[in-house]
């Protein structure tokens, strides 16, 4: 009797939503891939090493169990800000929010949804381009509606058990980039974030 072929899976990596931990598991399995959308909103295989790879074919996309994770938008934004401060960003939270407002005013259209750059000494990580790619709304391109399962950061362990069952794997999630958020919003800043990410806030409430 032939061994049952493992289910193929595709993980859509949304920044600041447990992505690094999940990608560490995905990279161990030949039947699993990380995907990302390009500027034309098309799915590609995506790796940290090679950036964008081949385009995902409609047949492969249909066969795979497609999943992603999202995060409460206020926490996601603060997590991104604190991550860039850790990497050397010296701007205030107000400045970081102003950058997001500027990007929103431009329709977030000046950049691809995901990008890969290599700059000596990791300097790309504190450029405006890098920061914007990590705070782009996850509702922007309609990708969530194409997933078979959308998990939530706050239900990570429970949601991950379900995903493992669907994929036939038993890997525990490593705790990479565990967040202990230390920055608090003022009322004005919270209103600004709500305005920028209103669609994300609405979509977040649609899932689980």
ChimeraX attribute file (.defattr): number of C-alpha atoms within 10 A of each C-alpha:
attribute: neighborCount
match mode: 1-to-1
recipient: residues
	/A:1	3
	/A:2	4
	/A:3	5
	/A:4	6
	/A:5	8
	/A:6	14
	/A:7	14
	/A:8	19
	/A:9	24
	/A:10	24
	/A:11	24
	/A:12	25
	/A:13	22
	/A:14	22
	/A:15	21
	/A:16	23
	/A:17	23
	/A:18	24
	/A:19	20
	/A:20	18
	/A:21	16
	/A:22	22
	/A:23	20
	/A:24	13
	/A:25	17
	/A:26	18
	/A:27	13
	/A:28	11
	/A:29	13
	/A:30	10
	/A:31	15
	/A:32	21
	/A:33	22
	/A:34	23
	/A:35	26
	/A:36	25
	/A:37	22
	/A:38	17
	/A:39	14
	/A:40	9
	/A:41	14
	/A:42	14
	/A:43	22
	/A:44	20
	/A:45	19
	/A:46	23
	/A:47	16
	/A:48	10
	/A:49	8
	/A:50	9
	/A:51	14
	/A:52	19
	/A:53	13
	/A:54	10
	/A:55	15
	/A:56	17
	/A:57	11
	/A:58	9
	/A:59	8
	/A:60	12
	/A:61	16
	/A:62	12
	/A:63	12
	/A:64	19
	/A:65	19
	/A:66	23
	/A:67	20
	/A:68	25
	/A:69	26
	/A:70	26
	/A:71	23
	/A:72	15
	/A:73	23
	/A:74	15
	/A:75	16
	/A:76	19
	/A:77	23
	/A:78	22
	/A:79	23
	/A:80	18
	/A:81	23
	/A:82	18
	/A:83	19
	/A:84	20
	/A:85	15
	/A:86	11
	/A:87	13
	/A:88	12
	/A:89	17
	/A:90	12
	/A:91	11
	/A:92	11
	/A:93	18
	/A:94	14
	/A:95	11
	/A:96	20
	/A:97	19
	/A:98	14
	/A:99	15
	/A:100	23
	/A:101	18
	/A:102	12
	/A:103	18
	/A:104	17
	/A:105	11
	/A:106	10
	/A:107	11
	/A:108	18
	/A:109	11
	/A:110	11
	/A:111	16
	/A:112	17
	/A:113	23
	/A:114	20
	/A:115	17
	/A:116	15
	/A:117	12
	/A:118	10
	/A:119	8
	/A:120	6
	/A:121	7
	/A:122	11
	/A:123	13
	/A:124	15
	/A:125	18
	/A:126	17
	/A:127	12
	/A:128	13
	/A:129	15
	/A:130	18
	/A:131	20
	/A:132	22
	/A:133	17
	/A:134	20
	/A:135	22
	/A:136	23
	/A:137	22
	/A:138	23
	/A:139	18
	/A:140	15
	/A:141	15
	/A:142	10
	/A:143	16
	/A:144	20
	/A:145	11
	/A:146	12
	/A:147	17
	/A:148	13
	/A:149	19
	/A:150	21
	/A:151	21
	/A:152	21
	/A:153	19
	/A:154	13
	/A:155	12
	/A:156	16
	/A:157	14
	/A:158	11
	/A:159	17
	/A:160	20
	/A:161	16
	/A:162	13
	/A:163	21
	/A:164	13
	/A:165	10
	/A:166	14
	/A:167	17
	/A:168	13
	/A:169	14
	/A:170	12
	/A:171	13
	/A:172	13
	/A:173	17
	/A:174	14
	/A:175	11
	/A:176	12
	/A:177	14
	/A:178	10
	/A:179	15
	/A:180	8
	/A:181	13
	/A:182	8
	/A:183	12
	/A:184	11
	/A:185	14
	/A:186	10
	/A:187	8
	/A:188	10
	/A:189	15
	/A:190	14
	/A:191	11
	/A:192	18
	/A:193	18
	/A:194	15
	/A:195	13
	/A:196	21
	/A:197	23
	/A:198	15
	/A:199	15
	/A:200	21
	/A:201	20
	/A:202	12
	/A:203	15
	/A:204	18
	/A:205	9
	/A:206	9
	/A:207	12
	/A:208	10
